[in-house]
Structures are given as structure tokens and as C-alpha cells.
């Protein structure tokens, strides 16, 4: 009986620890903002926004073509959530320091989105990297994509 009670306590401890770590993952800081009414957004808040899925094909600078179903949020939805709906352009900053500026025509092009998922899986596995990618519409080349977005600057 003591073995059973010990095993049950151990099992409950693992279940509770998993739930706490899962809750922390949902409350994880996802993006920071500069020049917007809101300074940060968590993963959970991002997922509460209207989500879309878009099939995109892109060819990188090495000539490799990939096709995927990307899931995330359109700029107009994110802009409204952070109080930046009047922005005519933004600059994204990746966790590796890379920066890219985007005009409204790129941000609002059909198929452009800030993605958390590719083919139903998290788009970025490494916790130290930004978890969001900006995926530009197929009207634009892969040079318009930014991986590991950690910050959005609104001029």
C-alpha cells in the first residue's frame, strides 16, 4: 500500500509540474514593441488573436524551394491589438540582430502574415530564438521574409 501511495504521489507531482511548465509556455513573452501603444505580447495573447493559415511557396538564396502551410496573424489584426493601426511601415528585429523594414504594401499583401506555425508545428524549435517569422506574400521574394522576429518597431 505504501508503494502505491508513493507512486501515486510521484505521478501527481509530475502531472502538476507539467501543467505549470505548460502554463508558463503559454504565458511566455513572444514579441516586444517599440512605438506602439502596447509594449509586449505573450504567446497566449497572440494565439487569442484571429488566426489564419496560408499556403506559401518560397525559394531561398541558395535556390531551395519549400512549400508550407503557415499559421499566424495578419498585420492588420496584430496592428489593431497593439495600437499601431495607423503605421505606414514597421521595422522588425530578429533575435540574432537582423533587421528588416516593411512598408504597408508588403505587410498587407494577401498571404503575408506573422507566423508561429508551419505545417501545424512550431515554426521555431530553439527557445533562444524569436518564435515568430514574418512570411511575405508569394508576390514577394524570400528576401522579404524574416525569421526569429523578437521585436517590432513602429516609427
C-alpha positions as CSV (number, residue, x, y, z in Angstrom):
1,X,0.0,0.0,0.0
2,X,2.9,2.4,0.8
3,X,4.4,1.7,-2.6
4,X,1.1,2.5,-4.3
5,X,0.8,5.8,-2.3
6,X,4.3,6.8,-3.1
7,X,3.8,6.0,-6.8
8,X,0.6,8.0,-6.9
9,X,2.2,11.0,-5.2
10,X,5.1,10.8,-7.6
11,X,2.7,10.7,-10.6
12,X,0.7,13.6,-9.3
13,X,3.9,15.6,-8.8
14,X,4.9,15.0,-12.5
15,X,1.4,15.9,-13.7
16,X,1.4,19.2,-11.8
17,X,4.9,20.1,-12.8
18,X,3.9,19.5,-16.5
19,X,0.8,21.7,-16.1
20,X,2.9,24.5,-14.6
21,X,5.5,24.4,-17.3
22,X,2.8,24.2,-20.0
23,X,1.1,27.3,-18.4
24,X,4.4,29.1,-18.4
25,X,4.9,28.3,-22.1
26,X,1.6,29.9,-23.0
27,X,2.4,33.0,-20.9
28,X,5.8,33.2,-22.5
29,X,6.8,36.6,-23.8
30,X,6.5,36.4,-27.6
31,X,7.2,39.8,-29.0
32,X,8.2,43.3,-27.8
33,X,7.1,46.5,-29.4
34,X,8.6,50.0,-29.7
35,X,6.5,53.0,-30.7
36,X,3.2,51.1,-30.2
37,X,0.6,51.5,-27.5
38,X,1.4,48.0,-26.2
39,X,5.0,47.1,-25.2
40,X,4.7,43.3,-25.2
41,X,2.5,40.4,-26.3
42,X,2.6,36.9,-24.8
43,X,2.2,33.7,-26.8
44,X,-1.3,33.2,-25.3
45,X,-2.3,36.7,-26.3
46,X,-1.0,36.2,-29.8
47,X,-2.9,32.9,-30.1
48,X,-6.1,34.7,-28.9
49,X,-6.0,37.0,-32.0
50,X,-7.7,35.9,-35.2
51,X,-5.5,33.2,-36.7
52,X,-5.2,32.3,-40.4
53,X,-3.4,29.6,-42.4
54,X,-1.8,30.3,-45.7
55,X,0.0,28.0,-48.1
56,X,3.2,29.7,-49.3
57,X,6.0,28.7,-51.6
58,X,9.4,30.4,-51.3
59,X,12.8,29.9,-52.9
60,X,15.7,30.9,-50.8
61,X,19.0,32.5,-52.0
62,X,20.5,29.0,-52.5
63,X,17.8,28.0,-54.9
64,X,16.0,25.7,-52.5
65,X,12.2,25.9,-52.8
66,X,9.9,25.0,-49.9
67,X,6.2,24.9,-49.6
68,X,4.4,25.1,-46.3
69,X,1.1,25.9,-44.6
70,X,1.9,28.8,-42.3
71,X,-0.3,29.7,-39.4
72,X,-0.4,33.0,-37.6
73,X,-1.8,36.6,-37.7
74,X,-2.2,39.2,-40.4
75,X,-0.6,42.6,-39.8
76,X,-3.9,44.5,-39.6
77,X,-5.0,42.2,-36.7
78,X,-1.7,42.5,-34.9
79,X,-1.6,46.3,-35.5
80,X,-5.0,46.8,-34.0
81,X,-4.1,44.7,-31.0
82,X,-1.0,46.7,-30.2
83,X,-2.5,50.1,-31.1
84,X,-0.4,50.6,-34.3
85,X,-3.2,50.6,-36.9
86,X,-2.1,53.9,-38.4
87,X,1.5,52.8,-39.0
88,X,2.6,53.1,-42.7
89,X,5.7,51.0,-42.1
90,X,7.5,48.9,-39.4
91,X,10.9,47.5,-38.8
92,X,11.3,44.0,-37.4
93,X,14.3,43.0,-35.3
94,X,15.2,39.3,-35.1
95,X,16.8,37.7,-32.1
96,X,20.1,37.4,-34.0
97,X,20.1,41.2,-34.6
98,X,19.0,41.1,-38.2
99,X,16.7,44.0,-39.1
100,X,14.3,44.5,-42.0
101,X,11.9,47.3,-42.8
102,X,8.5,46.7,-44.3
103,X,6.1,49.1,-46.0
104,X,2.3,48.7,-45.7
105,X,2.0,47.1,-49.1
106,X,4.2,44.2,-48.1
107,X,2.6,43.8,-44.7
108,X,-1.0,43.9,-46.1
109,X,-0.4,41.8,-49.2
110,X,-2.6,38.8,-49.5
111,X,-0.8,35.9,-47.8
112,X,1.6,37.9,-45.7
113,X,1.5,37.0,-42.0
114,X,3.4,36.8,-38.7
115,X,3.6,33.1,-38.3
116,X,4.1,30.8,-35.3
117,X,3.4,27.6,-37.1
118,X,4.5,25.8,-40.3
119,X,2.6,22.6,-41.3
120,X,0.9,22.6,-37.8
121,X,4.2,22.5,-35.9
122,X,6.0,25.4,-34.1
123,X,8.0,27.3,-36.8
124,X,11.0,27.7,-34.4
125,X,12.1,25.0,-32.1
126,X,15.0,26.7,-30.3
127,X,13.9,28.7,-27.2
128,X,16.7,31.2,-27.6
129,X,15.5,32.3,-31.0
130,X,12.5,34.5,-31.7
131,X,9.4,32.3,-32.2
132,X,7.7,34.3,-34.9
133,X,8.6,34.6,-38.6
134,X,7.3,37.3,-41.0
135,X,6.2,35.4,-44.1
136,X,5.7,37.7,-47.1
137,X,3.1,37.0,-49.7
138,X,4.1,35.0,-52.8
139,X,4.1,38.3,-54.6
140,X,7.5,38.9,-52.9
141,X,10.8,37.0,-52.9
142,X,12.2,35.1,-50.0
143,X,14.3,38.2,-49.2
144,X,11.2,39.7,-47.7
145,X,10.9,37.0,-45.1
146,X,12.4,37.4,-41.6
147,X,13.0,34.5,-39.2
148,X,13.2,34.7,-35.5
149,X,11.3,38.1,-35.1
150,X,11.6,39.3,-31.5
151,X,10.7,43.0,-31.7
152,X,8.6,45.2,-33.9
153,X,9.4,48.9,-34.1
154,X,6.7,51.3,-35.2
155,X,8.1,54.6,-36.4
